[in-house]
Amino acid sequence: MDVLTIQNLKKNFGSKKVLCGLDLSVPEHSIFGFIGRNGAGKTTTMKAILGLLKPDSGEIFCLGEKVCAGQTRTNRHIGYLPDVPEFYSYMTAPEYLNLCGETCEMDRSDIKTRSKELLELVGLGQETHRIKGFSRGMKQRLGIAQALLHRPKLLICDEPTSALDPAGRKEILDILLAVKEQTTVLFSTHILSDVERICTEAAFLNEGKIAVQGTISELRNMRLSEGFVVETAQAEDTKRLMQAFDKFQQTEQNTLVFHGGEEHFFTVMQYIAENKIPVQKMEQLEPTLESLFLEVTK
């Protein structure tokens, strides 16, 4: 079942075309990477999903229910974490979640139970300070707790790790992995290593359309090989290979990288065998999302 379906979505801002017939489907209980360069239209798409922005044409369905701009009935199914969440800084985390729960007309006892559960999940269960003393990472974690408070079927995260240090990024990614069984996550980002770490599926946004979409393994398999690495035993052997194959690039002493397909790999192997060149290592490079992304968005 698809939690989110977008059909032929178009949006212009004056003469600037931002979305040009975007089609997207997000399956239930996936962590779905929504990937694009800065300014590619990711945030515009998310605002349209939330009913905060009226598209010029196209349709959006959340759990089969049509999204209507300005009429945010479908948002009862959605939790949202913006890239820079804002809070009432004089409140504590439990006080803020209590306010959010009352705003959503949740039962008072459910607010208390759910708040405690979520604050433990995001690592703020023992935190007693006011929000004004929170770090950027702590605010992101509180933002996830707030977005999950009403048990949404879809959690939308707009570049939640973009301004965090490595430790903070790991914390947020671990939390998103932990909530996968509770909800579907639409994870907007341009950090491809984060996508490879936690996402089950992904789509690349380019020039207002989805360029490619699929599972992470399917996307990787769109490129058979990134080339291969050869590490020789002696400097003179490195020089011989560079003279024989002009596509070799030296990255370290006695280490060469060849960017090319499988047929080149066997050609180089044959040359090494025929010329009895001793090598320390020869291995193929695995295809990456980064290389595919650069290829489809160039």
N, C-alpha and C positions, 0 to 999 in steps of 0.2 A: 504493500500500500504506500502511495506517495502522500506525505504530509503536506508538501507544498508543490504546486504546479503553476508555472508561468507560461503564458502563450502569447507570442508575437508582441512583446511589450516594447513600446516606443515612447521616447520622451526627448523633447528639444527644449533648450533654454535659449530663446531667441534664434539666432542662426546656427547655434552650436548643437549638433546632434550627439546626444549622450547615449541613449539606448535606441538601437536600430533593428527591432524585431527579435528581442531576446526570448529564447525558449529554455526553460529549466524545469527539472523535476527532481525533488529531494525525497528519497525513500525513508520510511519510518525507521527509527532507531539507528540511523547512520550519523557519523560525524562528517559533515559534508564541507569540503574546502571550496570556498568561493574566491577564486584567485584572479587578481588583476593588478596592473600597475596602479600607482597613485593617480587618481583622476580618471580611472577607466569606467566608472559608473557603478561601483559596488554600493556605495552609500545611497545613491539615487535609487537603486533597485530595492534596498532595504526599507527606505522611506516609503516607497510605493507598496511594499508588502504590509507595512504597518498602517497603511491608509493615511499617511501624513502628506503624501504627495500624489496628485492626480496625474496619471499617465496620459499621454496624448491618444493612445490606443492600446489595445491588448487587454488581456484578462489575467487575474491572479486568483487562485483558489487555495484556501488553507483548510485542510481536512474536508475537501469537497465543497466548502462554502465560499462563495464569491466575495472577494475583498472589494469594498466600495470606499473610495476616498472620502474622508470626512465622517464616515459612519463606521466606527471602529469596532463593531460587534465581533468580528473575527479575532480581535486582539485578546479575547478571553482565552484563546488557545496559545498565545505567543508570549514569551518572555524576551526582553530586549536589554542587551548590554551595549551602550554606546562606547566609542573609543575613549572618551573622557567623561566618565560618569560624575554627576554632581550630587552632593548631599547637603543636608542641614548639618553644618559642622559642629554645632553646639550639642548635638545628640550623641548618645552611645549607639553602637550597632543594634542592640536589641530594641532600643527606643525607635530607631529609624524603621526597622522591619515591622514593628507594631503599627506605626503610622501607615506604612504601605499596605499592611493587611487590612486595616480599618478602611482605607480608601477603596480596596477591592471588595469590601463588605464580607470579609471572611469571618467565621465564627471566632470569638475571642479565645477560646481554649485551643482552637486549631492554630491560631496565630502564634500562641506561646509555644506549642509543641513543635510546629513547623520551623519557627525561628531558631529554636535550640538545636534542632536536627541539622539545619542548613549552616548555622554558624560553626558547628563542629565539623561539618563536611569541608568548609573552606578554611579551616584553621583559625577561626576567630572566636571559638567557644569560650576561651578564658580571657578574652580582651575586655578590659573595663574602661579604657581611655575614651575620651570624646573623639569623634571622627576627625576633628581638626588636627589631631596629632597622628593621623594615619599616614603611612607612606603610600606612594602610588600603587604599589603591588597590593597593599591591604585594601585600598579603595576598590581595586579591580575585583578582589575576592568578595568584598561586601556587595559589589554590584552584581556578581553572579548569584549570590544568595538572594538578593532582592528580586532578580529576574526569575528565579525558580520558586519563589514563595507560593504562588497560586497554582503550582503544579502544571505548568504549560506543556503542551504537546510539541512545541517548537521553541527552541532557544536560539535567538539570533545574536551573534557576537560580532561587533564591528571592530576588527583589528585589535583584539584585547591584549596582545603581547607586544605591540609595536614600540612602545616607549619603556619597556621593562628591561632590567638587566638579566643575564642568563638565569640566575636563581629565581627571579620573579617570573620569568617566562615558564620555567619548568613547573613552578607551583600552579600557574593557571592552566597549563596543558594537562597536568595530572588531574586537576579538578574536572576539566571537560571530559577526560576519559572516564572519570568516576560517575558522571551523571548520564552516561550514554544509555544505561538501562532505564532511566527515568524519562528521558525525553530525546528528541532528535535535535542535533546541533547544526546550525548553519554558521560556519566559521569563516568570516571574511578576513582575508589577509593577503599580504604580498611576501610573507616570509615562508619560502617553500620548504625549508627544513622542518618547520612546525607542522606543515601539512603532511609531510612524509612520516612524521612521528606518530600522529594521532588520527588522521583522517582515514575513513574507509572508502570514500568516494570524493571526487573533486570535479570542478568545471573551471575552464580558463575563459575569462572574459576579455575580449579584444574587439576594439572598434564597435562597441555597442552590441555585440552578439557573443554567444557562446561558441568559442572556436573548437573546443573538444570537451567531452564529458565522459566519465567512466570511473570504474574502481581504480584504486592506486596501482594495482598490478597491471590492469589493462592499459593505463596511461604510460607506465614504464615500458611496456612491451611494444608501444608504438615506435620505439627506437630500439633496434636490435642490439646495438653496441655503441659505446662511446669511443671505442678505440682500444688501445692496449699499452701496457708499460713493459719496457725491457730494461733490466738492470744488468750491466756487463761486469765482468771481473776486472778489466783493465781499461785505462783511459784510451789506449790505442784502438781497442775494439769498439769503443763508443764512437770514435772518429770514423772508423771504417763503415759503421752502420749509417752514420749521418751522411757520408759521401755516397753510399749506395741508395739511400732513400731520403729524398729531400723533404719529405713531410714529417720526419722525426724532429721533435723539439726537445732540447736538453733542459730538464727541470732541476736536476741536482747532479753532482759529480757521478759519472757513469750511469745515470738514469735518464732514459729517453721515453717520451710519450708520443704515440702515433695516433692521430685522430682519423679514423677511417673504419670501413666495414670489415666483415669477417674475412672477405677474400684477401685483404691486405695482410691480415694476421698470418694466414697460411703461407703467403709469399715470403714474408719475413722469416718465418720458421724454416722454410726450405733453404733460404740464403744462409741462415745461421748454421744449419746442419751441413750444407755442402762446403762451407768455408771453415768448419770446425771452430766456431767462435764460442768460447766458454761464457755462459750467462749465469748470473746468480738468481734471476727471477724473470719470468715472462707471464703476464696475466692480463686478461681482458678487463676493461673498465665497465662497471655496471651502468646502464642508462639511468639518468636522473630526471626528476620533474623539472629541474632548472633548465636542462638542455632542451626539453620539449617545450617548455614555456617560452624560452628565447626564440625557438624555431617558429612557433605559431603566432607570436606577437611581434616579430621583427618588422 
